[in-house]
Amino acid sequence: MAAAPGGTYATDMPERAPPSTRQGILSIEQLETGLRIMDRAGSNLQSFWDDHVVAFRQTVLLAINETTEAMLSSATPPKWRRQMATELDDLVQYLELANRYIARRALIGEPGASEPRPPRSRLH
């Protein structure tokens, strides 16, 4: 993750999200913290995505799986299924975006582009 103005990293700032309960999966709090970090003036988005794209991809895969399971449940009302179908389409687009980003890193020959890169700092 890029250093913020003054040379501090996002984890040195007061906005710390609790750790995810699943290895490699971002929590809601971590996703929200990431959005705040990306929205800050002077944020190095390239560095941010380099550090977090693999975890983001894993999180989206989990969300796709959980959304699909909920849609298949007979207990889910039809109205919710229609809403989930729309959300599933969005999740697939996020997955494709993450896949393209990872593939681009591999094409430019970035070492370890196809493997999770240890982040310089964490969202929590």
ABEGO torsion letter per residue (X at the ends): XBBBBGGBBAAABABBBBBBABBGBBBAAAAAAAAAAAABBGBBAAAAAAAAAAAAAAAAAAAAAAAAAAAABAABBAAAAAAAAAAAAAAAAAAAAAAAAAAAAAAAGBBGAABBBBBABBAX
